[in-house]
């Protein structure tokens, strides 16, 4: 899916106020479904976003591309949120990339069998 299609999916019917301009967020499970929608909505509202994924790198990178198409800073980070070491590494990278603390966290998790 192209970045412009992702941005169009997240685009509301009227302009969204940039209430989160300058804020930084981390969304787990952001490579698809509800997590992707939350990440794109946060971006539309002005936030820079960490796109967490556990296995689907290509869709995560597409979410990043959609956020960048909106003019936001974003990066994908592979981490299993059940593994504390990986979570600490993800937060450390977010702090380095965004030069500060996160202001929002959306935990979207699921398991497919």
C-alpha distances in whole Angstrom, upper triangle without the diagonal:
4,7,8,6,7,10,11,11,13,15,19,21,23,23,23,26,25,27,26,26,27,27,25,23,22,20,20,17,15,12,11,13,16,16,12,14,17,16,14,17,19,18,18,22,22,22,21,19,19,16,18,17,19,17,13,13,10,8,11,10,7,9,12,10,10,13,14,13,16,18,19,19,17,17,16,19,20,23,24,26,28,30,32,32,28,28,30,29,25,28,29,26,25,29,29,26,26,30,31,31,28,29,26,25,23,23,21,22,22,23,21,24
4,5,5,6,9,10,11,13,14,18,20,22,21,22,24,24,26,25,24,25,25,24,22,22,20,21,19,16,13,14,16,18,17,14,15,18,16,14,17,19,16,17,20,20,21,19,18,19,16,19,18,21,19,16,15,11,10,12,10,7,9,11,8,8,12,12,10,13,16,16,17,16,16,16,20,21,24,26,27,30,31,33,33,29,28,31,29,26,28,29,26,25,28,28,24,25,29,30,30,27,28,26,25,24,25,23,24,24,26,25,28
4,5,5,6,8,10,11,12,16,18,20,19,19,21,20,23,21,21,22,22,20,19,19,18,19,18,14,13,14,15,17,16,12,13,16,13,11,14,16,13,13,17,17,17,16,15,16,14,17,17,21,20,16,15,12,10,11,9,6,7,8,5,4,8,8,7,9,12,13,14,13,14,14,18,20,23,25,26,29,30,31,31,27,27,29,27,24,25,27,24,22,25,25,21,22,25,27,27,24,25,23,23,22,23,21,23,24,26,25,29
4,5,5,6,9,10,10,14,16,17,17,17,20,19,22,21,21,22,23,22,21,22,20,22,21,17,16,16,17,18,18,14,14,17,15,12,14,16,14,13,17,17,18,17,17,19,17,20,21,24,23,20,18,15,14,15,13,10,10,11,8,6,10,10,7,9,12,14,16,15,17,18,22,23,26,28,29,32,33,35,35,31,30,32,30,27,28,30,27,25,28,28,24,24,28,29,29,26,26,25,25,23,25,24,26,26,28,28,31
4,5,5,6,9,10,13,15,17,17,18,21,21,23,22,23,24,24,23,22,22,20,21,19,16,15,14,14,16,16,13,13,16,15,12,14,17,15,14,18,19,19,19,18,20,17,20,20,23,22,18,18,15,13,14,14,10,10,13,10,8,11,13,10,12,15,16,18,17,18,18,22,23,26,28,28,31,33,34,34,31,30,32,31,27,29,31,28,26,29,30,26,26,30,30,30,27,27,25,25,23,24,22,24,24,26,25,29
4,5,5,6,9,12,15,17,16,16,19,19,21,20,20,22,21,20,18,18,16,18,16,12,11,11,12,13,13,9,9,12,11,8,11,13,12,11,15,16,16,16,15,16,14,17,17,20,19,16,16,13,10,11,11,8,7,10,8,5,9,11,9,10,14,14,16,14,15,15,19,20,23,24,25,28,29,31,31,27,26,29,28,24,25,27,25,23,26,26,23,23,27,27,27,24,24,21,21,19,20,18,20,21,23,23,26
4,5,5,6,10,12,14,13,13,16,15,18,17,17,19,19,18,18,18,17,19,18,14,14,14,14,15,14,11,10,12,11,7,9,12,9,9,12,13,14,14,14,16,15,18,19,22,22,19,18,16,14,14,13,10,9,10,9,5,7,9,7,7,11,12,14,14,16,17,20,22,24,26,26,30,31,32,32,29,27,30,28,25,25,28,25,22,25,26,22,22,25,26,26,23,22,20,21,19,21,20,22,24,26,26,30
4,5,5,8,10,12,12,13,17,17,20,19,20,22,22,22,21,21,19,21,20,17,16,15,15,16,16,13,11,14,14,10,11,14,12,11,14,16,17,18,18,20,18,21,22,25,25,21,21,19,16,17,16,13,12,14,12,9,11,13,10,10,14,15,18,17,20,20,23,25,27,29,29,32,34,35,36,32,31,33,32,28,29,31,29,26,29,30,26,25,29,29,29,26,25,23,23,21,23,22,24,25,27,27,31
4,6,8,11,13,14,14,17,18,20,19,20,23,22,21,20,20,18,19,17,14,14,12,12,12,13,10,8,12,12,9,10,13,12,11,14,16,17,18,17,19,17,19,20,23,23,19,20,18,14,15,16,12,11,14,13,10,12,14,13,12,16,16,19,18,19,19,22,24,26,27,27,30,32,33,34,30,29,31,31,27,28,30,28,26,29,30,26,26,29,29,28,25,24,22,22,19,21,19,21,22,24,24,27
4,6,10,11,11,11,14,14,16,16,17,19,18,18,17,17,15,17,16,13,14,13,12,11,12,9,7,9,9,6,6,10,9,8,11,13,14,15,14,17,15,18,19,22,23,20,20,18,15,15,16,13,11,13,13,9,10,13,12,10,14,14,16,16,18,18,21,23,24,26,25,28,30,31,32,29,27,29,29,25,25,28,26,23,26,27,24,23,26,26,25,22,21,18,19,17,19,17,20,21,24,24,28
4,7,8,8,9,12,13,15,16,16,19,19,19,19,20,18,21,20,17,17,16,15,15,16,13,10,12,12,9,8,11,10,7,10,13,15,16,16,19,18,21,22,26,26,23,23,21,18,18,19,16,14,15,14,11,11,14,12,10,14,14,17,17,20,21,24,26,28,29,29,32,34,34,35,32,30,32,32,28,28,30,28,25,28,29,26,24,28,28,27,24,22,20,21,19,22,21,24,25,28,28,32
4,5,7,7,11,13,15,16,17,20,20,21,20,21,20,22,22,19,20,18,17,16,17,15,12,13,14,11,9,12,12,9,11,14,16,18,19,21,21,23,25,28,29,26,26,25,21,21,22,19,17,19,18,14,15,17,15,13,16,17,20,20,23,24,27,29,30,31,30,33,35,36,37,34,32,34,34,30,30,32,31,27,30,31,28,26,30,29,28,25,23,21,22,20,23,21,25,26,29,30,33
4,7,9,12,15,17,19,20,23,23,24,23,25,23,26,25,22,23,22,20,19,20,18,15,17,18,15,13,16,16,12,14,17,19,22,22,25,24,27,28,32,32,29,29,28,24,25,25,22,20,22,21,17,18,20,18,16,19,20,23,24,26,27,30,32,34,35,34,37,39,40,41,38,35,38,37,34,33,36,34,31,33,35,32,30,33,32,31,28,26,24,25,24,26,25,28,29,32,32,36
4,6,10,12,15,17,18,21,22,23,23,25,24,27,27,24,25,24,22,21,22,20,17,17,18,15,13,15,15,11,12,15,18,21,22,25,25,28,30,33,34,31,31,29,26,26,26,24,21,23,22,18,18,20,18,15,18,19,23,24,27,28,31,33,35,36,35,38,40,40,41,38,36,38,37,34,33,36,34,31,32,34,31,29,32,31,30,27,25,24,25,24,27,26,29,31,34,35,38
4,6,9,12,14,14,18,18,20,20,23,22,26,26,23,24,24,22,21,21,19,17,17,17,14,12,13,13,9,9,12,15,18,19,23,23,26,28,32,33,31,30,29,26,25,25,23,20,21,20,17,16,18,16,13,15,16,20,21,24,26,29,32,33,35,33,37,38,38,39,36,34,36,35,32,31,33,31,28,29,31,28,25,28,28,27,25,23,21,23,23,26,26,29,31,34,35,39
4,6,8,10,11,15,15,17,17,20,19,23,23,20,22,22,21,19,19,17,15,14,14,12,9,10,10,7,6,9,12,15,17,20,21,24,26,30,31,29,28,27,24,23,24,22,19,19,19,16,15,17,16,12,14,14,18,19,22,24,27,29,30,32,30,34,35,35,36,34,31,32,32,29,28,30,29,25,26,28,25,23,26,25,24,21,19,18,20,19,23,23,26,29,32,33,37
4,5,8,9,13,13,16,17,20,20,24,25,22,24,24,23,21,21,20,17,16,16,14,11,11,11,8,6,8,11,15,17,21,22,25,28,31,33,31,30,30,27,25,25,24,21,21,21,18,16,18,17,13,15,15,18,19,23,25,27,30,31,33,31,34,36,35,36,34,31,32,32,29,27,29,28,24,25,27,25,22,24,23,22,20,17,17,20,20,23,24,28,30,34,35,39
4,5,5,9,10,13,14,17,18,22,23,21,23,23,23,21,20,19,17,15,14,13,11,9,9,7,5,5,8,12,14,18,19,23,26,29,31,29,28,28,25,23,23,22,19,18,19,17,14,15,15,12,12,12,14,16,20,22,25,28,29,31,29,32,34,33,34,31,28,29,29,26,24,26,25,21,22,24,21,18,20,20,19,17,15,15,18,18,22,23,27,29,33,35,38
4,6,9,9,12,13,17,18,21,23,21,24,24,23,21,20,19,17,15,15,14,11,9,10,10,6,7,8,12,14,18,20,23,26,29,31,30,29,29,27,24,25,24,21,20,21,19,16,18,18,15,15,14,16,18,21,23,25,28,28,30,28,31,32,31,32,30,27,28,28,25,23,25,24,21,21,23,21,18,20,18,17,15,12,13,16,17,21,22,26,29,32,34,38
4,6,5,8,9,13,15,18,20,18,21,22,22,19,18,17,16,13,12,12,10,7,8,9,5,5,5,9,11,14,17,19,23,26,28,27,26,26,24,21,22,22,18,17,19,17,14,15,17,13,13,11,13,14,17,20,21,24,25,27,25,28,29,28,29,27,24,24,25,21,19,21,21,17,17,20,18,14,16,15,14,12,9,10,13,14,18,20,23,26,30,32,36
4,6,9,11,15,17,20,22,20,22,24,24,22,20,19,18,16,14,14,12,10,9,9,7,4,5,8,11,15,17,20,24,27,29,28,27,27,25,22,22,22,19,17,18,17,13,14,15,12,11,9,11,13,17,20,22,25,26,28,27,30,31,30,30,28,25,25,25,22,20,22,20,17,17,19,16,13,15,14,14,13,11,12,15,17,21,22,26,29,32,34,38
4,7,10,14,16,20,22,20,23,24,25,23,21,20,20,17,15,15,15,11,10,12,10,7,6,7,11,14,17,20,23,27,29,28,26,27,25,22,22,22,19,17,19,18,14,14,16,14,12,9,10,12,16,19,20,24,25,27,25,29,29,28,28,26,23,23,23,20,18,19,18,14,14,15,13,10,11,11,11,10,10,12,15,17,21,23,26,29,32,35,38
4,7,10,13,17,20,17,20,22,23,20,18,18,18,15,13,14,13,9,10,12,10,7,5,6,9,12,15,17,21,24,27,26,24,25,23,20,21,21,18,16,18,17,14,15,17,15,13,10,11,12,15,17,18,22,22,24,22,26,26,24,25,23,20,20,20,17,15,17,16,12,12,15,13,9,11,10,9,7,6,8,11,14,17,19,23,26,29,32,35
4,7,10,14,17,15,18,20,21,19,16,16,16,13,11,13,13,9,9,12,11,9,5,5,6,8,11,13,17,20,23,22,21,22,21,17,18,19,16,14,17,16,12,14,17,15,13,10,9,9,12,14,15,18,18,20,19,22,22,21,21,19,17,17,17,14,12,13,13,9,9,12,10,7,10,8,7,5,5,7,9,11,15,17,20,23,26,29,32
4,7,10,13,11,15,17,17,15,12,13,13,10,8,11,11,8,9,12,11,10,7,6,5,6,9,11,14,17,20,20,19,20,18,15,16,17,14,13,16,15,12,14,17,15,15,11,10,9,11,12,13,16,16,18,16,19,20,19,20,17,14,15,16,12,11,13,13,9,11,13,12,10,13,11,9,5,6,4,6,8,11,13,16,19,23,25,29
4,7,10,9,12,14,16,14,10,11,13,10,8,11,12,10,11,14,14,13,10,9,6,5,6,7,11,14,17,17,16,18,16,13,15,16,13,12,16,15,13,15,18,17,17,13,12,10,10,10,10,12,12,14,12,16,16,16,17,14,11,13,13,9,9,12,11,8,11,13,12,11,14,13,10,7,8,6,5,6,8,10,13,16,19,22,25
4,6,6,9,11,12,10,6,8,10,7,6,10,11,9,11,14,14,15,11,11,7,6,6,6,9,12,15,14,14,16,14,11,13,14,11,12,15,14,13,15,18,17,18,14,14,11,11,10,10,12,12,13,11,15,16,16,17,15,12,14,15,11,11,15,14,11,14,17,15,14,18,16,14,11,11,8,6,5,6,7,10,13,16,18,22
4,5,8,10,11,10,7,9,11,10,9,13,14,13,14,17,18,18,15,14,10,8,7,5,6,9,12,12,13,15,13,10,14,15,12,13,17,16,15,18,20,20,21,18,16,13,12,10,9,10,9,9,8,11,13,14,15,12,10,13,14,10,12,15,14,13,16,18,17,17,20,19,16,13,14,11,8,6,5,5,7,10,13,15,19
4,6,7,8,8,5,7,10,10,9,12,14,14,15,18,19,20,17,16,12,11,8,6,5,7,10,10,11,13,11,9,12,13,11,13,16,16,15,18,20,20,22,19,18,15,13,11,10,10,10,10,9,12,14,16,17,14,13,16,16,13,15,18,17,16,19,21,19,20,23,22,20,17,18,15,11,9,7,5,6,8,10,12,16
4,6,8,7,4,4,8,8,6,9,11,11,12,15,16,17,14,13,10,9,5,6,6,9,11,10,10,12,9,7,10,10,7,9,12,12,12,15,16,16,18,15,15,12,11,9,10,11,11,12,12,16,17,19,20,16,15,18,17,14,15,18,17,15,18,20,18,18,21,21,19,16,17,14,11,9,9,8,9,11,14,15,19
4,7,9,7,5,9,10,9,11,14,14,14,16,19,19,17,16,12,11,7,7,6,9,9,7,8,8,5,4,8,8,6,9,11,11,12,15,16,17,19,17,16,13,11,9,10,10,12,13,14,17,18,20,21,17,17,20,19,15,18,20,18,17,21,22,19,20,23,24,22,19,20,17,15,13,13,10,11,12,13,14,17
4,7,6,5,8,10,10,11,13,15,15,17,19,20,18,18,15,14,10,10,9,11,11,9,11,10,7,7,11,10,8,12,13,12,14,17,17,18,20,19,19,16,15,13,14,14,15,15,16,18,21,23,24,20,19,23,22,19,21,23,22,20,24,25,23,23,27,26,25,21,22,19,16,14,13,10,11,11,13,13,16
4,5,5,6,9,10,11,12,14,16,17,19,20,19,19,16,16,13,13,12,14,14,12,14,14,10,11,14,13,11,14,16,14,15,19,19,19,22,20,21,18,18,16,17,17,18,17,17,20,22,24,26,22,21,24,24,21,22,26,24,22,26,27,25,25,28,28,26,22,22,19,17,13,13,9,10,10,13,13,16
4,5,5,6,9,10,10,12,14,15,16,18,17,18,15,15,12,13,13,15,16,15,16,17,13,13,16,15,12,15,17,15,15,19,19,19,21,19,20,17,18,16,17,17,18,17,16,19,22,23,25,22,20,23,24,20,21,25,23,21,24,26,24,24,27,26,24,20,20,16,14,10,10,7,9,10,13,14,18
4,5,5,6,9,10,11,12,14,15,17,15,15,12,11,9,9,9,12,14,13,14,15,11,10,13,13,10,12,15,13,13,17,18,17,19,17,17,14,14,13,14,14,14,15,14,17,19,20,22,19,17,20,20,16,17,21,20,17,21,23,21,20,24,23,21,17,17,13,11,8,8,6,8,10,13,15,18
4,5,5,6,8,10,11,12,14,15,14,14,11,11,8,10,10,13,14,12,13,13,9,8,11,10,7,10,12,10,10,14,15,14,17,15,15,13,13,12,14,14,16,17,16,19,21,23,24,20,19,22,21,18,19,22,20,18,21,23,20,20,23,23,21,18,18,15,13,11,11,9,12,13,16,16,20
4,6,5,6,9,10,10,12,14,13,14,12,13,11,13,14,17,18,16,16,16,12,12,14,12,9,12,14,11,11,15,15,14,17,15,16,14,16,15,17,18,19,20,19,22,24,25,27,23,21,24,24,20,21,24,22,20,23,25,22,21,25,24,22,19,18,15,14,11,13,11,13,15,18,19,22
4,5,5,6,9,10,11,12,11,12,10,11,10,12,13,17,18,17,17,18,14,13,15,14,11,12,15,12,11,15,16,14,17,14,15,13,15,14,16,18,18,19,17,20,23,23,25,22,19,22,22,18,18,22,20,18,20,23,20,19,22,21,19,15,15,11,10,8,10,9,12,15,18,20,23
4,6,5,6,9,10,11,9,9,7,8,7,10,12,15,17,15,15,15,12,10,12,12,8,9,12,10,8,12,13,12,14,11,12,10,11,11,13,15,16,18,17,20,22,22,23,20,18,20,20,16,16,19,17,15,18,19,17,16,19,19,17,14,13,11,10,9,11,10,14,16,19,21,24
4,5,5,6,9,10,9,10,9,11,10,13,14,18,19,17,17,16,13,11,12,11,7,9,10,7,6,10,10,9,12,10,12,10,13,13,16,18,19,21,20,24,25,26,27,23,21,24,23,19,20,22,20,17,20,22,19,17,21,21,20,16,16,14,14,12,14,14,17,19,22,23,26
4,5,5,6,9,9,11,10,13,12,15,17,21,22,20,20,20,16,15,16,15,11,12,14,11,9,13,13,11,13,12,14,13,16,16,19,21,22,23,22,25,27,27,28,25,23,25,25,21,21,24,22,19,21,23,20,19,22,21,20,16,15,13,13,12,15,14,17,20,23,24,28
4,5,5,6,5,8,7,11,11,14,17,20,22,21,20,20,17,15,16,16,12,12,14,12,9,12,13,11,12,10,12,11,14,15,17,20,20,22,20,24,25,25,26,23,21,22,22,19,18,21,19,16,18,20,17,15,18,17,16,13,11,9,10,10,13,14,17,20,24,25,29
4,5,5,5,6,7,10,11,14,17,21,22,20,19,19,16,14,15,14,10,10,11,9,6,9,10,7,8,6,9,9,12,14,17,19,21,23,22,26,27,26,27,24,22,23,23,19,19,21,19,16,18,19,16,14,18,17,17,14,13,12,13,13,16,16,20,22,25,27,30
4,5,7,9,11,14,14,18,20,24,25,23,22,21,18,17,17,15,12,13,13,10,8,10,10,7,9,9,12,12,16,17,20,23,24,26,25,29,30,30,31,28,25,27,26,23,22,24,23,19,21,23,20,18,21,20,20,17,16,14,16,15,19,18,22,24,27,29,32
4,6,9,11,15,16,19,21,25,27,25,24,24,21,19,20,19,15,15,16,13,11,13,13,10,11,10,13,14,17,19,21,24,25,27,25,29,30,30,31,28,25,26,26,23,22,24,23,19,20,22,20,17,20,19,18,15,13,12,15,15,18,19,22,25,28,30,34
4,7,9,13,15,18,21,25,27,25,24,23,21,19,19,18,15,14,15,13,10,11,12,9,9,7,10,12,15,18,20,23,24,27,25,29,30,29,29,27,24,25,25,21,20,22,20,17,18,19,17,14,17,16,16,14,12,12,15,16,19,20,24,26,30,31,35
4,6,10,12,15,18,22,24,23,21,22,20,17,17,17,14,12,14,13,9,11,13,10,10,7,8,9,12,15,17,20,21,23,22,25,26,25,26,23,21,21,21,18,16,18,17,13,14,16,14,11,14,13,13,10,9,9,11,13,16,17,21,24,27,29,33
4,7,10,13,16,20,22,21,19,19,18,15,14,15,12,10,12,12,8,9,12,10,9,5,5,6,9,12,14,17,19,21,20,24,24,23,23,21,19,19,18,15,14,16,14,10,12,13,10,8,12,12,12,9,10,10,12,13,16,17,20,23,26,28,32
4,6,9,13,16,18,17,16,17,15,12,12,13,10,8,11,11,8,10,13,11,11,8,7,5,7,9,11,14,15,18,17,20,21,20,21,18,16,17,16,12,12,14,12,9,12,13,10,9,13,13,12,9,10,9,10,10,13,14,17,20,23,24,28
4,6,10,13,15,15,13,15,14,10,11,13,10,8,12,13,10,12,15,14,14,11,9,6,5,6,7,10,11,14,14,17,17,17,17,14,12,14,12,9,9,11,9,7,10,12,9,9,13,13,12,9,12,10,10,10,12,13,15,18,20,22,26
4,7,10,12,11,10,12,10,6,8,10,7,7,11,11,10,12,15,15,15,12,11,7,6,4,6,9,10,13,13,16,17,17,18,14,13,15,14,10,12,14,12,10,14,15,12,13,16,17,16,13,14,12,11,10,11,11,13,15,17,19,23
4,7,10,10,9,12,11,7,10,12,10,10,14,14,13,15,18,18,19,16,14,10,8,6,5,6,7,9,9,13,13,14,14,11,10,13,12,8,10,13,11,11,14,16,14,15,18,18,16,14,16,13,11,10,10,10,10,13,15,17,20
4,6,6,7,10,9,6,10,12,10,11,15,15,15,17,20,20,21,18,17,13,11,7,6,5,6,8,9,12,13,15,15,12,11,15,14,11,13,16,14,14,18,19,17,18,21,21,20,17,19,17,14,13,11,10,10,11,12,14,17
4,6,8,11,11,9,12,15,14,15,18,19,19,21,23,24,25,22,20,17,14,10,8,5,5,5,8,10,11,14,14,10,11,15,14,12,15,17,16,16,20,21,20,21,24,24,22,20,22,20,16,15,13,11,10,10,10,12,14
4,6,9,10,9,12,14,14,15,18,19,20,21,23,25,26,23,22,18,15,11,10,7,8,9,12,13,14,17,17,13,15,18,17,15,18,20,18,19,22,23,22,23,26,27,26,23,25,23,20,18,16,14,12,12,11,11,14
4,6,6,6,9,10,11,13,15,16,17,19,20,22,23,21,20,16,14,10,11,9,11,12,14,17,17,20,20,16,17,20,19,16,19,21,19,19,23,23,21,23,26,27,26,23,25,23,20,18,17,15,13,13,13,12,15
4,6,5,6,9,10,10,12,14,15,16,18,20,21,19,18,14,11,8,9,8,11,13,15,18,18,20,20,16,17,20,17,15,18,20,17,17,21,21,19,21,24,25,25,22,24,22,20,19,18,16,16,16,16,16,19
4,5,5,6,9,10,10,12,14,15,16,19,20,19,18,14,12,10,12,11,15,16,19,22,22,24,23,20,20,23,21,18,21,23,20,20,23,23,20,22,26,27,27,24,26,24,22,20,20,18,18,18,18,18,20
4,5,5,6,9,10,10,13,14,15,17,19,17,17,14,12,10,12,12,15,16,18,21,22,24,24,20,20,23,21,18,21,23,20,19,23,23,21,22,26,26,26,23,24,22,20,18,18,15,16,16,17,16,19
4,5,5,6,9,10,11,12,14,16,17,15,14,10,9,6,8,9,12,14,15,19,19,21,21,17,17,19,18,15,17,19,16,16,19,20,17,18,22,23,22,19,21,19,17,15,15,14,14,15,17,17,20
4,5,5,6,9,10,10,12,14,15,14,13,9,8,6,9,11,14,17,18,22,22,23,23,19,19,21,19,16,18,20,16,16,19,19,16,18,21,23,22,20,22,20,19,18,18,17,18,19,20,20,23
4,5,5,6,9,10,10,13,14,14,14,11,10,9,13,14,17,19,21,24,25,26,26,22,22,24,22,19,21,23,20,19,22,22,19,20,23,25,24,22,23,21,20,19,19,18,19,20,21,21,24
4,5,5,6,9,10,11,13,11,12,9,9,8,12,13,16,18,19,22,23,24,24,21,20,22,21,17,19,21,18,16,20,20,17,18,21,22,22,19,20,17,17,15,16,15,16,18,20,20,24
4,5,5,6,9,10,11,9,8,6,6,7,10,13,16,18,19,23,23,24,23,20,19,21,19,16,17,19,15,14,17,17,14,15,18,19,19,17,18,17,16,16,17,17,18,20,22,23,26
4,5,5,6,9,10,9,10,8,9,10,14,16,19,22,23,26,27,27,27,23,23,25,22,19,21,22,19,17,20,20,16,17,21,22,22,20,21,20,20,19,21,20,22,23,25,25,28
4,5,5,7,9,9,10,9,11,12,16,18,21,23,23,27,28,28,28,25,24,26,24,21,22,23,20,18,21,22,18,18,22,23,23,20,21,19,19,18,20,19,21,22,24,25,28
4,5,5,7,5,7,6,9,11,14,17,20,22,22,26,26,27,27,23,22,24,22,19,19,21,18,16,18,19,15,15,18,19,19,17,17,16,16,16,18,18,20,22,25,26,29
4,5,5,5,6,7,9,12,15,18,21,24,24,28,28,28,28,25,24,25,23,20,20,21,18,16,18,18,14,14,18,19,20,18,19,18,19,19,21,21,24,26,28,29,32
4,5,7,10,10,13,15,19,21,24,27,27,31,31,32,31,28,27,28,26,23,24,25,22,20,22,22,18,18,21,23,23,21,22,21,22,21,24,23,25,27,29,30,33
4,6,9,10,14,16,19,22,25,27,27,31,31,32,31,28,27,28,27,23,23,25,22,19,21,22,18,17,20,21,22,19,19,18,20,20,22,22,25,27,30,30,34
4,7,9,13,16,19,22,25,28,27,31,32,31,31,28,26,27,25,22,22,23,20,18,19,19,16,14,18,19,20,18,19,19,20,21,23,24,27,29,31,32,36
4,6,10,13,16,20,22,24,24,28,28,28,27,24,23,23,22,19,18,20,17,14,16,16,13,11,15,16,16,15,15,15,17,17,20,21,24,26,29,30,34
4,7,11,13,17,19,22,22,26,26,25,24,22,20,21,19,16,16,16,13,11,13,13,9,8,12,13,14,13,14,15,16,17,20,20,23,26,28,29,33
4,7,10,13,16,19,19,23,22,22,22,19,17,18,16,13,14,15,12,10,12,12,9,9,13,14,14,13,14,14,14,15,17,17,20,22,24,26,29
4,7,10,13,16,17,20,20,20,19,16,15,16,14,11,12,13,10,9,12,12,9,10,14,15,15,14,16,15,15,15,17,17,19,21,23,24,27
4,7,10,13,14,17,17,18,17,13,13,15,13,10,12,13,10,10,14,14,11,13,16,17,17,15,17,16,15,15,15,15,16,18,19,21,24
4,6,10,11,14,14,14,13,10,10,12,9,7,10,11,9,9,13,13,11,13,16,17,16,15,18,16,14,14,14,14,15,17,18,20,23
4,7,9,12,11,13,12,8,10,12,10,8,12,13,11,12,16,16,15,17,20,20,19,17,20,19,16,16,14,14,13,15,16,17,20
4,6,9,8,9,9,5,6,9,8,7,10,12,11,12,15,16,16,18,20,20,19,17,19,18,15,15,13,13,12,14,14,16,19
4,5,6,8,9,6,7,11,11,10,12,15,15,15,18,20,20,21,23,23,21,19,21,19,15,15,12,12,10,11,11,14,16
4,5,7,9,7,6,10,11,9,11,14,15,15,17,19,19,20,22,21,19,16,18,16,13,12,9,10,8,11,12,15,17
4,6,9,8,8,11,13,12,14,16,18,18,20,22,23,24,25,24,22,20,21,19,16,15,12,12,10,11,12,15,17
4,6,5,6,9,10,11,13,14,16,17,19,20,21,23,24,23,21,20,22,20,17,17,14,15,13,15,15,18,19
4,5,5,6,9,10,11,12,14,15,17,18,20,21,22,21,18,18,20,19,16,17,14,16,15,17,18,21,23
4,5,5,6,9,10,11,12,14,16,17,18,20,21,20,19,18,21,20,18,19,17,19,18,20,20,23,24
4,5,5,6,9,10,11,12,14,15,16,18,19,19,18,17,20,19,16,17,15,16,15,17,18,20,22
4,5,5,6,9,10,11,12,14,15,16,18,17,15,14,16,15,12,14,12,14,14,16,17,21,23
4,5,5,6,9,10,11,12,14,15,16,15,13,13,16,16,14,16,15,17,17,20,21,24,27
4,6,5,6,9,10,11,12,14,15,15,14,14,17,17,15,17,16,18,18,21,22,24,27
4,5,5,6,9,10,10,12,14,13,12,11,15,14,12,14,13,15,16,19,20,23,25
4,5,5,6,9,10,10,11,10,9,8,12,12,11,13,13,16,17,20,22,25,28
4,5,5,6,9,10,10,10,10,10,14,15,14,17,17,20,20,24,25,28,31
4,5,5,6,8,9,10,11,11,15,15,15,17,17,19,20,23,25,27,30
4,5,5,6,8,8,8,8,11,12,12,14,15,18,19,22,24,27,30
4,6,5,5,5,6,7,11,13,13,16,18,20,22,25,28,30,33
4,6,5,7,9,11,14,16,17,19,21,23,24,28,29,32,35
4,6,8,10,11,14,15,16,18,20,22,23,26,28,31,34
4,6,8,8,11,13,14,17,19,21,24,27,29,31,35
4,7,9,12,15,16,20,22,24,26,30,32,34,38
4,7,9,12,14,18,20,23,25,29,31,34,37
4,6,9,11,15,17,20,22,26,29,32,35
4,6,7,11,13,16,19,23,26,28,32
4,7,10,13,17,20,23,26,29,33
4,7,10,13,16,20,23,26,29
4,6,10,13,16,19,22,26
4,6,10,13,17,19,23
4,6,10,13,16,20
4,7,11,13,17
4,7,10,13
4,7,10
4,6
4
